[in-house]
Amino acid sequence: IRIWDDGSLEIINITKLDEGRYTCFAENNRGKANSTGVLEMTEATRITLAPLNVDVTVGENATMQCIASHDPTLDLTFIWSLNGFVIDFEKEHEHYERNVMV
C-alpha cells in the first residue's frame, strides 16, 4: 500500500481482504476535511467456451457458441464481430439470428 504525493492511495495486488470503506483525512493550519469511498471487488469476466472453427456447405446454417463466466452482480453482454466489424443484428436480421441458449 502506498500514498502518493498528491494524496492518492495505491493498493497493489488487491485481494478480497482489501474490500471496504476507505476514508481520506486531510489537515493543515486552515482546517480539516475527510471523504469516504467504497472499494468493491468483482470477479473477472472470462470466456469459458470459445467459438470453434466451423466448416459448412454454402446454404447450410452454422452455429457458433460463446459462453462466459462473470461476476453475478454485473450484467453481461455478448457482442459478435465479423472480420473486425461488429455485427448489427437489427440491420442484418435476415442473415444473422441472435438466440439465447440456456
Phi and psi in degrees as a GROMACS rama.xvg file:
@    title "Ramachandran Plot"
@    xaxis  label "Phi"
@    yaxis  label "Psi"
@TYPE xy
-142.457  139.783  ARG-2
-105.904  123.256  ILE-3
-81.499  165.308  TRP-4
-58.6378  -30.1009  ASP-5
-83.7839  3.5247  ASP-6
94.4062  -5.85863  GLY-7
-67.2399  144.216  SER-8
-102.883  127.27  LEU-9
-115.457  127.551  GLU-10
-115.027  119.398  ILE-11
-96.057  138.702  ILE-12
56.8882  60.4229  ASN-13
-59.7324  142.271  ILE-14
-126.62  172.794  THR-15
-58.6325  -28.1426  LYS-16
-67.4556  -18.5285  LEU-17
-82.6353  -8.71942  ASP-18
-65.2382  139.92  GLU-19
151.655  -167.218  GLY-20
-95.6342  123.988  ARG-21
-110.46  132.826  TYR-22
-120.311  131.226  THR-23
-101.914  129.467  CYS-24
-112.329  129.449  PHE-25
-122.956  141.154  ALA-26
-153.087  140.476  GLU-27
-150.165  -168.496  ASN-28
-73.06  -3.26615  ASN-29
-99.4689  -9.81861  ARG-30
149.224  -170.614  GLY-31
-130.741  151.596  LYS-32
-150.764  157.789  ALA-33
-151.297  158.089  ASN-34
-151.897  146.613  SER-35
-121.806  140.342  THR-36
-132.469  157.395  GLY-37
-109.135  132.676  VAL-38
-104.651  116.555  LEU-39
-113.963  142.729  GLU-40
-100.955  140.921  MET-41
-132.031  152.909  THR-42
-76.3219  146.61  GLU-43
-69.9143  149.979  ALA-44
-84.6345  133.37  THR-45
-136.988  142.908  ARG-46
-78.9853  119.981  ILE-47
-100.482  -23.3493  THR-48
-137.44  105.332  LEU-49
-85.6942  154.021  ALA-50
-59.8821  140.612  PRO-51
-102.381  158.649  LEU-52
-63.9815  138.309  ASN-53
-125.572  133.971  VAL-54
-118.917  110.69  ASP-55
-129.17  161.782  VAL-56
-84.7455  145.076  THR-57
-52.2543  134.379  VAL-58
95.0212  -15.4821  GLY-59
-85.5776  171.878  GLU-60
-96.5338  147.465  ASN-61
-125.411  137.264  ALA-62
-120.819  129.524  THR-63
-122.158  125.785  MET-64
-93.5643  149.455  GLN-65
-146.792  116.232  CYS-66
-121.691  137.007  ILE-67
-131.389  148.749  ALA-68
-102.26  147.657  SER-69
-155.581  165.852  HIS-70
-65.045  129.519  ASP-71
-65.505  -15.084  PRO-72
-83.3322  -6.47178  THR-73
-115.562  150.105  LEU-74
-77.4875  157.368  ASP-75
-129.421  131.752  LEU-76
-123.323  134.254  THR-77
-98.8748  131.247  PHE-78
-125.269  126.707  ILE-79
-107.257  145.587  TRP-80
-130.347  157.175  SER-81
-123.089  117.015  LEU-82
52.7555  38.8469  ASN-83
88.6432  -2.69548  GLY-84
-110.867  127.92  PHE-85
-62.7511  133.814  VAL-86
-78.5549  126.037  ILE-87
-93.7626  99.8406  ASP-88
-67.7681  -20.4035  PHE-89
-74.5102  -43.7124  GLU-90
-75.953  -34.804  LYS-91
-102.781  29.1357  GLU-92
-61.423  -22.8595  HIS-93
-83.937  -18.2114  GLU-94
-105.095  -44.1887  HIS-95
-105.637  148.919  TYR-96
-131.543  132.733  GLU-97
-98.8441  115.829  ARG-98
-121.039  144.662  ASN-99
-108.302  116.951  VAL-100
-96.3337  132.005  MET-101
